Amino acid sequence: MVDVRDLNVKFGEKHVVHDVSFVVNQGEIIGLFGISGAGKTTIVRVMTCQIEKKHWTGTVKVTGLSPEKKSNHARILSNIGYVPQLELLNLYFELDPMVNVEVFTSTYGMNKQKAQETAERLFKILDIPEDTWNKSVKRMSGGEKKRLSMAIGLIHNPDVLFLDEPTTGVDASKRYDILSYLKKLNQKLNTTMFIITHDLEAALICDKAAILREGKLLEFDTSQNLISSLPSEGLIARFTIENLNERIIEFIRNFPPIRRIIRVGNEAIEVLLGDFEENLPKLIHYMIENNIIVKSMSKDIATFRRYFQIRIQMEEEKEKSLENVKVIKK
């Protein structure tokens, strides 16, 4: 459904995307994760015909068509949908949901009756209350507006749907509801989805996660495979330690089997070990023997959030190491 090979994007001397490649199959949900400036939006702008070919090189195909050719743009845009971060960008708040549908579908030349039938189906899947369908959008709750925005993005039955920060502006308690609705839509419609987000919890519904940093694609795989690539397949020991400070953390870090140690609270650390089951008892003994007071300990599998944090740290450490080598050579 989407094929990106060796994508590079430059604006003058500024190189913003570096050699990015990935392939997405029909019906997959892809999460594009990274902090601001990671390149997520730029890559999407290439795929959605928003960046002129003079600014990018490589091979890009969306629904079998390349945005390289302007003659393909209209067909690509008719094959894709877009849900912006802010609902006010694709909804008319003074109009009711059904009129919003009419306005949007008129640009695609859709039959009015078919558009209404499609809207009703999507509204039901998304649990948009029927008593809101003919009332102004401004009277809907934040979650209802978000779901209506999704329905508008899907109304013309696109092959690929791009969602920009779909959980932004939604109460924390509703974030998982939004993600659940996206998964439900994906399963019922078999629509390929790209979720562009800072929200690492979105990985819970993604088939694959793309981790981006400074325009480079660091990883592209399932969250399970990424987590399993950590030492001891992602097993983590979580300790609560009395009077935890940087000196104690550094002392624990010197225990040879330690692969990584992360402070996760005032008195809490998470530890990755080589040969986890064999070395965990030894680590506990090492701490107790050196008068480190362990208040509690638990075992768990690393979350995608933790994997993301570690992977970014690894890249930062790698770059710092290369910079030090350059300084030494000078």
N, C-alpha and C positions, 0 to 999 in steps of 0.2 A: 504493500500500500504506500509506503514511503521508503525511499532509498537515497541515502546521502553518502557521498564518497569524496573524501579529501576536500572538504569545504573549508575555504579560507575567505575571510571578509576583511577588506581594508578600506579605510576612509582616509585618503591621502597617505601620510606616513604612519597613521595609527592602525595597527594590526589587531583586530578585535576578536577574530575567531581563527583558530589554528588547527588545520588538518583534522577536522571532525568527520567521522564516518559512523554510520549506523543504519540498520535495516529494521523496518517495522512491518509486521504482518497484519492482515485484516483482523479486526476485532481485539487487538492488543490495546491495553492502557499503558501509556508511557509517562513516567514522571520525569520532568526536567528540573533538577534540584541544583541550587547554588545561590550564593549571596548576590546582592546587586553588583552588576558589572561582570558576572560570570559568563555572559554570552547567551543566556537562555532566549531572551527576547529577540536578539539579532538573528539567531538560527531560525526561529519561528518566522520572522519577517522575510527571510529568504524563501522559506517554504510557501509563504502566503503572498508572494509576488509584490512585496512592499519595498524591496531593495533592487535597484537597477543592476543589471549583469556586470556593468563596468566596475562595480565594487566587490564582486566575488568571483572566485574560481572554484573549479571542482565540478562534480556531477550531482545534480539534485533532481529527483523525480517524485512527484506527489500524484497519486492515483494514475501512475503511468505517464504523466506529462511533466515536462521540464519548464520551470518558471524562467529559464534562460530565454525562451522565445516569447515575445510579447503576444504573439498570436495565440498562445496557449492560456494566457491569463484568465480570460473570461470563462473558459472551460474548467480551469483549476478552481476558480472562485465559486463556481456553481457546484463543485464537488465537495467543498469544505464548509464548515461552520465555525463561528467564532463567538465565544462568550467572554466579554471584557471583564476586567476586575471590578469596575464600577457599573452598576446597573443603569445609571442615568445615561450611559453611552449607547445603550441599545434599547432602552424602554422610554416611552412617553408617559410620564407619571400622571398627567391629567386625563389620559385616556384609559379605558378599561382593557383587560388582557385580550379580549377577543378583537377589539379594534386595533390593538398593537399587532396582533397576528395579521390582520388584513393589510395594515400599512407595510409590514415587513414582506409578506408574501407577494404583494403587488409588484415589488421590484424583481421577482422571479417569474412573474406572469403565471402564478399558480391559480388554478381554478378555485373560486371563493368557497364553494361547498367542500371540496377536497381539503382545503386549508383548514376549514373549521373542524372537519372530522379528525384530521391529523392532530390539531391543537387539543381537542377534547381527549384524544387517546393519550397524548403526552401529559396533559394536566392530571389525568387519572393516575398514570404511572408515578408522577411526581407528587401525588397527594396535594395538589392545589385545590383548596375547598371550592366546591361548585358555586357557593354563594358569593365568591369573589370574582367570578368570571365576567360579570357585567357591572362591576364597580371600579372606580378609578384606582389605578395602581398605587397611588400615594397612600391609600388606606390599607394596603397589604402590609404584613409584617416583613422584617428584614429577610427572614428565611424564605417567605413566599415570593418576595421579589427575586431572590437569588434563583429559586427554582423556575420562576417564570422566564428569567433571562436564559436559563438552560434550554427551556422549551422553545424559545424563539430561535436559539442557535441551531436547533435540531429540526425546525419546522419543515425545511425543504429536503429532509432526509439525506444529509451529507454523508459521504464515505468517511471523512475525517473531521473530527471536532477538536478545536483548540480552545482550552479553558485557561484564562489568565487569572491566577490566584483565586480559585473558586471558593475558598474558605475565608478569604479576607472580608472583614466587616460583619462576620457572623459570630454570634455569641459562642464562647468556647464550648458550651454544652451542646451546640447545634452543629459543630464542625463535623462530627462523625456522622450526623444525619445527612449532611450534604454529600459526603464521600459515599455513603451507602446508596444514595439516590443515583450517583454517577455510576456505581457498579451495577445497579439495577438496570439503568438505561443501556449500559454496555451489553449486558447479558440478553436483554430483550430485543435490542436493535442491531447488535453485532457491529456497532459503530467503533471505529478506531479512534482513540482519544489521546491527546497530548495535554498533560496537566503541567502548566508552568507555575512553579510555586517555591516559596520559602518554607512552606509547611511540611516538615519531614514526615508527619503522620500520614500524609497522602500516599506514602509508599505502601501502606496497608492494602490498598486496592490496586496497586500497579503491577502489571505483569513484568515490567522491566523498569529499572531506574537508571537515568543518566545523571552522573555527577559531573558538574562543570565548575571550573575555576579559572578565572582570567582568560576566558576564551578557549580553554583546552578541555577536551572530554577525558576525564580521568578514568571513569568506569562506565560500562553499559552492560547490565546483567540483571538477573532477578535479585531481589533483596536477600533471599535465602542464600544464593550462591555467594554474594558479596560478604555476608556475615560469616559464612562458613570458611571464607578465605583467611579469616583472622586466626591467630595462634589458637591451637586446641579447638578449632572449628567454632570459634566465637564464644566459648565458655568464659564466663566472667565471675570473679569472686568480689563480692561487695562487702566492705568492712566499715563498721562504725567504730571510730577510735577516739578515746578520751584525749582532750587537749591537742587535737590534730593541728600540726603546723608544717611549714615547708621543710624544716629540719627533719622531722619524722618521715615525711614523704620521701625526701632524698635518701634517708637511711634505708627505707623499704625498697626503693628503686635499686639499691646496690645488691639486693639479693639476686644471685646470678640467673635463675630461671625466669625472672620478671621480663616480660616483653614490652609491657606498657602499663603505666599507672596514671589514672585520671582522677583529679579531685572533683567530686560531684555534690559536695555540700560542706557545711561548716565542719562536720566531723566525719564525713564519708568519703571513701575512695573506691574506685573500681580497678581491678587488677586483671591483666591478661598474662597468662603463664604458658610457657612451653611445657608439654607433658602434664597437663592440668591435674589429673587425679593423683599422679605420683608426687607432684611438687606442692600441692596445696597444703597437706599436713606439715610439710617441711617449712613452708612459709609461716604458718601459724606458730610453730615451735620457735622459729627464728624471731618473731615479733615478741612472743611472751618471754623468751630467754633474754631479750634486750629491754625488758621493762616497758614495752609498748602495751597499753591497756586496751584490749579489744572488747568493746561492749556488745557487739553483735557481728554475725557473719552470715551471708547467704550466697547461694550459687544461682546463676541464671544464664540465659543466652543473651548475648548483646542484641540491642534493638538496632533498627536501621539508623535511628538518630545517633546512637553511639558510634556505629560504623562510619557514618558521614563525618562526625567530629574527628575520629581517628585518621580517616583517609585524608582529610584536609590538613591535619597536623603533619602527617607523613610528607605531604607535598611541600609544606612550608619548611620542614626540616631539611628536605632534599635540596631545596633552593638555597637555603642558608649555608649548607655544606658546600655547594658549588661556588657560592660567593666567597667563602673563606679560602677555598682552593685558589681562586683567581687572585685574591689579595696576597697570598703566600707566594704565588708565581711572580707577582709584580715586585 
